[in-house]
């Protein structure tokens, strides 16, 4: 979503993307620990023939330089340029908005240059954690994207189902911008729909002041017995909507968890990112904060009603997807229900789900009969349990209720997919760190002996992450989970 002063921001980003040395210098002044920034600045100095300055920057870049150049950097003492003064000189005049803009720009720029190597080289640390950027399709405003609706077809793709779904869209749903009907792609061997598999656009409806003149485009010949239109525009809209919708899901889940935990809705976004032990989430993206401030009353009312309805229904503990609807052509609105976690002991999988959608599907290590079955909730979230990021519990831990079981990392990654724990749920480092950022305190967890989870892994190529906005470590407690 573009800021209000989007013209100035876009000009700054354009300068940054061109590696303007002024902006790179300002960035490393304000982010002296960002090694990628030092590396890029060193490249710029080297191109200018300023060897001393380049060497100094490369030394600051450390392992980033070594990874890209496949050699170690040697820094002669006589070549050192006193760039290290920058950090202290600019603490007094720090410009937070520009720093955030530069951080986003750096990560996007680096991603374009070096993907997919970035995921292997960098750990997701406090310095480079981020949420995916919402890229608006050409010609679409942020408000239009906010009003865009995307539905998944419930049932098989047929002319009858597609026609009934279109009728439901036109008669029951208010289309004020753009609406798309798509077919969600299932995970292998299950009825679960994969969130991360690109959905297949079937048709779109573009709003018109005259409802009778709304433009309808079909993208699938079998669904309409017609010559399909080019789906490029619909694909770009769906891609932007998916990034937005995932962040909406995290926010909605956090607000629902807060209401369930405290009995009232949060009045401020900061209440969702308080310090341990009230750390519902480690952080919120700028988009999520803006959405909360704009829609907090509507969110509170909707989620309170959802919680009341969900509490009156028997809990689903069989690991089967929640039915998306019934009847010919019924629609599914993806990611509208708060997240929950299902752990399938037979499949050795942990799924984050919303309704009938699998948001993520991770492999996990378990303890066979030592891992209990039943319903739990995440009662505690802690970063670096026992003060370590590489200890027996890894870098993140999430306690299950008032038990001594937890979902946590491990220093034995070879145990993932096996039954070698004393009962806890072990996850790979990158997986548990994404899960920690993704699901809020209070998320429900169902552990089943045998369910319907797919063994097909579902991980994002750009893992969700946020920069911590409060302290969520707990150095005063010694954790003795049943690892």
Buried (B, 14 or more C-beta within 10 A) or exposed (E): BEBEEEEEBEEBBEBBBEBBBEBBBBBBBBBBEBBBBBBBBBBBBBEEEBEBBBBBBBBBBBEBBBBBBEEEBEBEEEBBBEBEEBBEEBEEEEEEEBBEBBBBBBBBBBBEEBEEEBBEBBEBEEBBBBBBBBEBBEEBEBEBBBBBBBBBBBBEEBEEBBBBBBEBBBEEBEBEBBBBBBBBBBBEEBEBBBBBBEBBBBBBBBBEEEEEEBEBBBBBEEBBEEEBBEBEBBBBBBBBBBBBBBBBBBBBBBBBBBBBBEEEBBEEBEBBBBEBEBBBBBBBBBBBBBBBEEBBEEBBEBBBEBBEEBEEEEEBBEBBBEEBBEEBBBBBBBBBBBBBBBBBBEBBBBBBBBBBBBBBBBBBBBBEEBBBEEBBBBBBBBBBBBEEBEBBBBBBBBBBBEBBBBBBBBBBBEBBBBBBBEBBBBBBBBBBBBBBBBBBBBBBBBBBEEBBBBBBEBBBEBBBBBBBBBEBBBEEBEBEBBB
